Amino acid sequence: MVSGSLSATKPSGLTRKQQALLDREQELIAIAFEVVKREGFTGLTMDKVAAASSYSKGTVYNHFTSKEDLIAALATKALSQEIAMFKRASAFKGNNREKLLAVHVAYALFCCLEPALSNCVLSCRTPAVTEKSSEKRLAAMNSLEAELLSLGDQIMELGAARGEVDMSGSIPATSIVFANWAMGFGANALFNSASESGAVVRVQETCENPILDCINLLLDGVGWKPLSTEFNYQETWQRVLDEIFPEEAAFIRQSKSL
């Protein structure tokens, strides 16, 4: 995935009719994605999706119970893409803090490549969306979210098992995983959506890699070794780009130079 890809893994053993329905649903999700990229979530309507497709509005409603259900479908796509990138990142060869950093690099890349989808993951959890989404769609989101969290849990467990981070204190592992998600989401959202903010401008002028600084503040704070005063994590960040995500990094560099 380098730009705007919404491809899905197709289940095997489907009948021709089932495959046709799945393909049509993916087509409608892709159309909805383009509407969101142009007009934001407030601009997404079932009428616009139908108008941009070769199907009637009734057919669109056969696949999605509401606009909110369609947003939830976009969120499942976003989570699937995030998980795929996080799995690649967690295979990085290094200590467990480096592996966690690699996941942060993956998330930063995803937010740059797919800003609409990255915002969708949070939007889909608001009551306005969940109350009008189908049970099938919510179950799919919950399953993917659990898989995503398990990746963070595994890195935490390995770090603790190898003595890199001490989990015997009062802060549970779940809080550290949550803090990483909260910091990653907030920092990337600010850099991508509020780039003209004075706080963002000044930190970009004075810091080589502000997001990495935030990660180091968090992980140094819980004593995850090696500390940033003992290890060059900027070098790790660059290695992740070069070794795990060279195509994505090159695409972003090219886009910014246009």
C-alpha positions in Angstrom: 0.0 0.0 0.0 1.5 3.3 -1.2 -1.3 5.6 -2.0 -5.1 5.3 -1.7 -5.2 1.5 -1.9 -8.4 -0.1 -0.6 -7.7 -3.6 -1.8 -9.1 -6.4 0.4 -8.1 -10.0 0.8 -10.9 -12.0 -0.8 -12.1 -15.1 1.1 -11.7 -18.3 -0.8 -14.5 -20.7 -1.6 -17.1 -18.1 -2.5 -19.8 -18.7 -5.0 -19.8 -16.5 -8.1 -22.8 -14.6 -6.7 -21.1 -14.1 -3.3 -17.9 -12.9 -5.1 -19.9 -10.5 -7.2 -21.5 -9.0 -4.0 -18.2 -8.7 -2.3 -16.6 -7.0 -5.4 -19.5 -4.6 -5.6 -19.3 -3.7 -1.9 -15.5 -3.0 -2.3 -16.3 -0.8 -5.3 -18.8 1.2 -3.2 -16.4 1.6 -0.3 -13.7 2.8 -2.8 -16.2 5.4 -4.1 -17.1 6.5 -0.6 -13.4 6.9 0.2 -12.9 9.2 -2.8 -15.9 11.3 -1.6 -14.4 11.6 1.9 -11.0 12.6 0.5 -12.6 15.4 -1.5 -15.3 16.6 0.9 -14.6 15.1 4.4 -17.0 13.0 6.4 -19.7 15.7 6.5 -19.8 15.6 2.7 -20.3 11.9 2.5 -23.9 10.9 1.5 -25.5 7.7 0.2 -26.8 9.8 -2.7 -23.3 10.8 -3.7 -22.0 7.3 -3.6 -24.9 6.1 -5.7 -24.4 8.9 -8.2 -20.7 8.1 -8.6 -21.4 4.4 -9.2 -23.5 2.5 -11.7 -25.9 1.3 -9.0 -29.1 2.7 -7.5 -29.4 4.2 -4.1 -31.4 1.1 -3.1 -28.5 -1.1 -4.1 -26.2 1.0 -1.9 -28.5 0.5 1.0 -28.5 -3.2 0.4 -24.8 -3.2 1.3 -24.8 -0.4 4.0 -27.6 0.3 6.4 -26.7 4.0 6.7 -24.0 6.6 6.0 -22.6 5.7 9.4 -22.4 2.1 8.5 -20.4 3.1 5.4 -18.0 5.1 7.6 -17.6 2.0 9.8 -16.8 0.0 6.6 -14.1 2.5 5.8 -12.8 2.2 9.3 -12.4 -1.6 8.9 -10.3 -0.9 5.8 -8.2 1.6 7.7 -7.6 -0.8 10.6 -6.8 -3.6 8.1 -4.2 -1.4 6.4 -2.7 -0.3 9.8 -2.4 -3.9 11.0 -0.6 -4.9 7.8 1.9 -2.1 8.2 2.3 -2.7 11.9 3.1 -6.4 11.2 5.8 -5.4 8.8 7.2 -2.9 11.3 7.3 -5.5 14.2 9.5 -7.7 12.1 12.3 -5.0 12.2 15.5 -6.5 13.4 16.4 -4.7 16.7 15.6 -4.6 20.4 12.0 -4.4 21.5 12.0 -0.6 22.0 13.2 -0.3 18.4 10.4 -2.6 17.3 7.9 -0.4 19.1 9.5 2.6 17.4 9.1 0.9 14.1 5.4 0.6 14.7 5.3 4.4 15.4 7.1 5.0 12.1 4.5 2.8 10.3 1.7 4.8 11.9 3.3 8.1 10.9 3.6 6.9 7.3 0.0 5.7 7.3 -1.2 9.1 8.5 0.7 10.8 5.8 -0.4 8.4 3.1 -4.0 8.1 4.1 -5.1 11.1 6.2 -8.8 10.5 5.5 -8.6 6.9 6.6 -6.5 7.6 9.7 -9.2 10.1 10.9 -11.9 7.6 10.1 -10.6 5.2 12.8 -11.5 7.7 15.5 -14.6 9.0 13.9 -16.1 5.5 13.7 -16.0 5.2 17.5 -18.3 8.2 18.1 -21.8 7.5 19.3 -23.2 9.2 16.2 -21.6 6.5 14.1 -21.8 3.4 16.3 -25.5 3.8 17.1 -26.3 3.6 13.3 -23.8 1.0 12.3 -24.7 -2.6 11.7 -23.8 -5.3 14.2 -21.7 -7.0 11.5 -19.7 -3.9 10.9 -19.1 -3.2 14.6 -18.0 -6.8 15.2 -15.5 -6.6 12.4 -14.1 -3.3 13.8 -13.9 -4.8 17.3 -12.0 -7.9 16.0 -9.5 -5.8 14.1 -9.0 -3.4 17.0 -8.3 -6.4 19.3 -5.7 -7.7 16.8 -4.0 -4.3 16.6 -3.8 -4.0 20.4 -2.4 -7.5 20.6 0.6 -6.4 18.5 1.4 -3.7 21.1 0.9 -6.2 24.0 3.3 -8.6 22.4 6.1 -6.1 22.1 5.4 -5.0 25.7 5.6 -8.6 26.9 8.9 -9.3 25.1 10.4 -6.1 26.4 9.5 -7.1 30.0 10.7 -10.7 29.5 14.1 -9.4 28.3 14.5 -6.9 31.1 14.2 -3.9 28.8 11.2 -2.5 30.7 10.2 -3.1 34.3 6.5 -3.9 34.6 6.5 -4.5 38.3 5.5 -0.9 39.1 2.1 0.7 39.5 1.6 1.5 35.8 0.1 -1.5 34.0 1.1 -2.6 30.5 -2.3 -1.6 29.2 -1.8 2.0 30.2 1.6 2.1 28.4 0.1 0.6 25.3 -2.7 3.2 25.5 -0.3 6.0 26.1 1.6 5.1 22.9 -1.6 5.0 20.9 -2.8 8.3 22.3 0.6 10.1 21.8 1.0 8.7 18.3 -2.5 9.6 17.2 -2.3 13.1 18.8 1.1 14.0 17.5 0.5 12.8 14.0 -3.0 14.5 13.9 -1.5 17.8 14.9 1.4 17.6 12.4 -0.9 16.6 9.5 -4.0 18.7 10.3 -2.8 21.7 12.2 0.5 22.3 10.5 0.0 26.1 10.7 -0.4 26.1 14.5 2.2 28.1 16.3 3.0 25.1 18.5 3.6 22.9 15.5 5.6 25.5 13.6 8.0 26.3 16.4 8.7 22.6 17.3 9.4 21.8 13.6 11.9 24.7 13.6 13.8 23.6 16.6 13.6 19.7 16.5 14.9 17.3 13.9 12.1 14.8 14.5 9.4 16.1 16.9 7.4 12.8 16.8 10.4 10.8 17.8 11.1 13.3 20.6 7.6 12.6 21.9 8.1 8.8 21.7 11.4 9.1 23.5 9.9 11.3 26.3 7.2 8.6 26.8 9.5 5.5 26.7 12.3 7.1 28.7 9.6 8.1 31.3 8.7 4.4 31.8 12.4 3.5 31.8 12.4 1.4 28.6 16.0 0.5 27.9 18.1 1.5 26.2 17.2 5.1 27.0 17.4 7.7 24.3 20.5 9.2 26.1 22.2 5.8 25.5 21.0 4.9 22.0 20.6 6.7 18.6 16.9 6.2 17.8 17.0 8.7 15.0 19.2 6.2 13.3 16.7 3.5 14.0 13.9 5.6 12.6 15.9 6.0 9.3 16.7 2.3 9.2 12.9 1.5 9.5 12.2 3.8 6.5 15.1 2.3 4.5 14.7 -1.4 5.4 10.9 -1.8 6.0 9.1 1.0 4.1 11.3 2.3 1.3 8.5 2.6 -1.2 6.2 4.4 1.2 9.0 6.8 2.3 10.0 7.5 -1.3 6.4 8.2 -2.3 6.0 10.8 0.5 9.3 12.5 -0.4 8.2 12.7 -4.0 4.8 14.1 -3.1 6.3 16.8 -0.9 8.7 17.9 -3.6 6.0 18.4 -6.2 
